[in-house]
């Protein structure tokens, strides 16, 4: 009996010492997974800034603005470029050497960078672009862009990207890719783009550029 009591006492003491360790380890793991914004900025400056601008506000209309974008969306796009799910020889080359941690750090750093406002250029298409973006085209079962990307283009975090102020030329290119099957990572976008003609794509892209 004395031996059993001793063993039980030893087990209880061991449990009291070991039990607090698990939460401590979990907390440590949480700290490790927190994005490192300084590293994100450094990686972005080294790999991405030449095309997308030092703060993610690209000056080239063919290269998207990335500043203030939802980090989950950015991370998903980078991972899909790396895997080849989203096709781009240029982007795949740049991200091939990045780890998931690198991409996550960059994505969360970019969301802290304020986006610079854009503007619509084609006054003749503004009304058409606004109609499509805000109300869709009911008679052709084209959904309103605002339903997913919000009325001001801010998007919905972790689901739908921010569009506000994006270069119209870049948006046109992406809608064409969705329409023609060159970008197959979003069925809803492919379905919407498939119903838009060239003029409508240009109009809604130009309208988006002026959203703020």
SVG drawing of the C-alpha trace seen along z (x, -y; Angstrom):
<svg xmlns="http://www.w3.org/2000/svg" viewBox="-34 -62 50 64">
<polyline fill="none" stroke="black" stroke-width="0.4" points="0.0,0.0 2.8,-2.4 4.4,-1.7 1.1,-2.4 0.7,-5.7 4.2,-6.7 3.6,-6.1 0.3,-8.0 2.0,-10.9 4.8,-11.0 2.4,-10.9 0.4,-13.8 3.6,-15.8 4.7,-15.1 1.3,-16.1 1.4,-19.4 4.8,-20.2 4.1,-19.0 0.5,-20.3 1.3,-24.0 3.8,-23.3 1.2,-22.5 -0.4,-26.0 3.1,-27.6 4.1,-25.7 0.8,-26.5 1.4,-30.2 4.9,-29.9 3.6,-28.3 1.1,-31.2 3.9,-33.7 5.9,-31.9 3.0,-32.0 2.4,-35.8 3.4,-37.6 6.8,-39.3 6.1,-42.6 9.7,-43.7 10.7,-40.5 7.7,-41.0 8.8,-44.4 12.3,-43.2 11.2,-40.3 8.8,-42.5 11.5,-45.1 13.9,-42.4 11.5,-40.5 8.4,-42.5 9.0,-46.3 10.5,-46.7 7.2,-45.9 4.6,-46.6 6.1,-49.7 8.0,-50.2 4.7,-50.3 2.6,-48.1 1.1,-51.0 2.3,-50.0 2.9,-52.8 2.7,-50.4 -0.9,-49.9 -0.2,-46.3 1.0,-45.4 -1.7,-45.4 -1.7,-47.6 -1.3,-45.3 -1.4,-47.8 -4.2,-47.5 -5.3,-44.2 -6.7,-41.5 -3.7,-39.4 -5.6,-36.0 -6.3,-36.8 -2.7,-37.9 -1.4,-34.7 -3.7,-32.5 -2.7,-34.1 1.0,-33.8 0.6,-30.1 -1.3,-29.5 1.3,-31.2 3.9,-29.0 2.0,-25.8 1.0,-26.7 -2.7,-26.7 -2.7,-30.4 -0.6,-30.6 2.1,-33.2 5.6,-32.4 6.8,-35.7 5.1,-35.4 6.0,-31.8 9.6,-32.6 9.6,-35.3 7.7,-33.3 9.4,-29.9 12.0,-30.6 9.6,-32.0 8.5,-29.9 4.9,-30.0 6.2,-32.1 7.8,-34.6 4.6,-34.9 2.5,-35.3 4.8,-38.0 4.6,-40.0 0.9,-39.6 0.3,-41.0 2.8,-43.8 1.1,-44.9 -2.2,-45.2 -0.7,-47.8 0.3,-50.0 -2.3,-52.7 -3.7,-52.3 -3.4,-55.4 -6.6,-56.4 -7.1,-55.8 -9.5,-57.5 -11.8,-56.6 -10.6,-57.9 -13.4,-57.3 -16.4,-59.6 -18.5,-58.0 -18.4,-54.6 -18.9,-55.7 -22.6,-55.2 -22.4,-51.7 -19.6,-50.7 -21.6,-52.0 -24.7,-50.2 -22.9,-46.8 -20.9,-47.3 -23.8,-48.3 -26.8,-46.6 -25.5,-44.0 -27.5,-43.2 -30.6,-41.4 -31.9,-40.5 -28.7,-38.6 -28.3,-37.1 -25.1,-39.2 -24.6,-39.7 -23.6,-43.1 -19.9,-43.3 -20.8,-45.2 -22.5,-42.2 -19.2,-40.5 -16.7,-43.4 -18.8,-45.9 -20.2,-49.2 -16.9,-51.1 -14.7,-48.3 -13.3,-47.4 -14.1,-43.7 -14.8,-41.2 -11.8,-40.0 -10.7,-36.4 -13.3,-36.0 -13.4,-38.7 -10.5,-41.0 -10.3,-44.8 -10.8,-46.4 -11.0,-50.0 -8.5,-52.1 -7.1,-49.2 -5.6,-50.0 -8.3,-49.6 -5.9,-48.0 -5.0,-45.3 -8.7,-44.7 -9.5,-44.4 -6.7,-41.8 -8.0,-39.7 -11.6,-39.8 -10.5,-38.6 -8.5,-35.8 -11.6,-34.8 -13.8,-35.0 -11.4,-33.0 -10.4,-30.4 -6.9,-31.6 -7.6,-32.1 -9.7,-29.2 -9.3,-29.7 -12.7,-31.3 -15.9,-29.8 -18.1,-32.7 -15.8,-35.2 -15.6,-33.0 -19.3,-32.8 -19.7,-36.6 -17.0,-37.4 -18.3,-34.9 -21.4,-37.1 -19.6,-40.4 -18.6,-41.8 -15.5,-43.9 -17.2,-47.2 -18.8,-46.1 -15.5,-44.8 -13.8,-48.1 -16.6,-50.1 -16.7,-48.3 -12.9,-48.2 -12.7,-51.9 -15.4,-52.5 -13.6,-50.3 -10.4,-52.4 -12.3,-55.5 -13.9,-53.8 -12.8,-55.0"/>
</svg>
